[in-house]
Amino acid sequence: MSAKLLMINIKTQISTTFEQKHRLFGPIRSPVALSSVNFNGLYWGGIALGLVLAWWFATHQIVDGDQQQMLLNGYMGAYLGQWSSFGNAASVVGNVPGNLLGLVVGAPLLVWDSPYSPMAFLILTRLVGFLLFDSLIKQVFTKNDGSAQLTRLTFLLLCWLNPWFLYETLLYNPSYLFFCAALHCWSAWHLRLNRAFFMTILHVLAIGLAMQLHYSWPLLVIISVMLWWQRQIKINYWGVCVAIGLIALSLFPYWVVLSQHSELSQNPDPDAQKRYIGYGAVHVFPVIKSYFYWLRYGSWWYPSKLVNDTAFLWLSSEVWLQLSAMWLWRTLIYIAGIVSLLFALWANALLGASLRGRWLRGDLNSTVMPTHWLGLYALAAVVATLVTAGLAPITFNYWHLILVFPFALFPILLLLRVIFKFYPYALKGASLVVLVFFIFVNIVVANDSRKFSYQASYHQQVIDYVQKAVLQK
């Protein structure tokens, strides 16, 4: 069947679903079914593959900048008992509050004194985060939905094995945000029907944890406010109070230090101090750029640090061969990036059209379809991205918004379900192509990019840095 006919069929189905009470979000039965043995083999095989690739990234990272700040705080705490009350320095607004960034390095060292222990803990947090997302996906697409298994495997492929995700397997603060995003979304799902005390605590603590990791935490606040306003989550206010109390208690040492060293809340750079809240909205471009990043997270248009710094020096000593490989690589990545970006734009446009009018009203009840709820969460994340970019005193780069990466996959997932309904058997071939593409990109990038190198030994770099910066003190 021609590509033109495929587009006509999909467009016809989507138009029909709009007229039939948004069945785009309803159950879709698929003739493709997997036995439990086959599904578990594919699922856990994918998990194992992701762990192997993550460990390869982790052990070949180039330790510099943010990693050194975290290593210093963690090793000073674990070896000398000097736990810092603040985290890494930020671009404009001073150091990140709290000592969580020191604890995520120092606490694993107290259990296993090895440079690998903080990385093992980081990968564990990311695995737990993915399993939370998978639990959510399983519940959203389970009832009367024969494509539930395929949807879970699709999310496994698009998230767990995605170079966007694996490229963040290094020791710096945005890498931990995936767990916070997962905990926030998972707890919000469980709050859609009941004002659960414990789930409310977890929901607010997800924001509190992100607050001590990176200054992008307002993204989660805005998403929560949007969902609450739409009555898509029910908040237990006693749970909110308890969670805020716990967060304030954890930040108490930071407030004490800040009262004595107010410079911690400011960047010493005079140019940085000229920035102000609302800078992004005034200059407009930062807001437009943030939405472009939202689309890119749902596509394979990867950051330049992942693509343009690959030189293929390890391939051969012949310069012509290195240059040929480099330009073939860039051509492949950018073609895939442009095509997938258009698909992401299409998915987001269809989602917006499906929810037109409804997601702006605060009188929605909490009995919407589970897939409808997932779409509302994604649109709340879009609003949060734009508002945060408008308020921020800087122009965001990709790592500033990486918190919303998994949410950007939701529109893609919803659209793919419609396509799978018409062409379920094509899924096997398409999935295999995507899997090979992801493995290829991950292997290349883990060996030759801005943050990773086949010549880099994470273990030796950490030993040398600790010897110089910590033990000599």
Steps between C-alpha positions, in 0.01 A plus 500: 500500500637844408607758755232737365226244563638435850476870583144518364390201707653634820357846441155351436512293819615792713231726357241234579619467856462874555135468404445199728580641841877502463545129436862581422540446874273196523574128481663373182506127440795360313521161328866481599530323835803365681513211740613586851828318437574697183396828655712446812796397286476816289428725797775381733739457209444868421557594864825301505618659174431847641696420817799378298498814286454722807801339669704549183410869500572529873848348483608708199383842610743792496511628858494879511306798633174383661636151566794644694270717711290198593803280564653763727184536709440125514855393586547783750191373680578129479874524578528808723146535638470848349158497338425810293169680552473604136540341160650588163540856376230603250527724197351819647329451836778355717531155653223242506352488855538200729751219535327237286761521224766417756297216648434323168877466464612470863233261630579223244869540587421420863345171380766412240821702487549503125477766228240275339257511793354849426450400135334173601265698723423747220414221257286337770299820549444524126390137484253554785374810318442304181319223689269765649423629151447143378259435787306809396497401132385150594205638698406760237485252212398174670119490519332365186809591300662223299798722410614549861806279460602674179457841661723403792767365267474815289556718804791278604661555162426872468601588856732244661717442191477854361833685455331806654466295818827305500709808415411626848666201673774703660562653839326836480183632652255489204558123477307446824195695383355203312411336832331820621299522176393138535401534866304818424306346210441166672372661821281742299341200329412351838353834613255531212218330694587522869651757737759248617713626788807291422487563124467873559816489712686316223367743239625806686826328599569439130504879461711540815759250377520675163546831685824370653623363169437769239327835456255354247276377785229769433404289196351242737325765707325644194394154381350426842316831507361438150378151590348622826324787323358257244394271788715222362672448836352517849736637761502407869591828666630333815734305276616824339577647843695194610701492176580873516609453861736219401643707215550803727670281760742360242583856387555637851883460489501681167304796639743523791799512265321740265437744787876517550604485134239679290728478194395137461169616352672710232737442214814716540508571125383866447334408170305221671377741767343718231249226422154511655187293547293532182802537274375221273156653448643843423741363241242252356758279328572296817131402513494395134823307550354316799209371292745388234678300769169343599457378143862386483464286814227307319721466192854391415631851440778460755719773654809616315720367781376154409527540121753761391786407733529148362826494298554124445870530588489142626381369165822544306810715470387600151359853508278444195338200664438694822344790310285267287371319809436830676290646220311176442424495874377857505291449186333191647431662837360823359277325246363278777469809719301703248263215412436409865459868593220534244338188645525648851345825374217301343441302820486817710270676254260205503508485879424870526215467252361197685487692825403836355301706745477226761846536652453871558196456724522449875171313525623167362414208721744223585316229310673565167654208319847401620650579160321836509665569836841419351435752224399766752821437694706546183325828416555620857869426446495711182350792691756453778782503246384827344426674832831394654692617194323835522584546869859374482787751509689296237443353156459128554721231352386141467616389847300775669174342382599133498255448786211496251663251259282201602185714487582601141467133404133482604359665181720268290373197688135598455539552126693176448208308653276622219756402237544157659125441466524510120846353450579283805732266313709789370589568862751215505703635210481861617599407855798301376619793288466742794675257734797459264514878450498566876768237572719641224465860620557406865815300426648779287415773750623303803838474332536832323311815598536813714433324831621147428808339349633150443830629643343627824512293817244627749658291777850643452378858458312482830798350684730772367256779585427373851870461569562858393189680631402300811771279643769768487282715725 
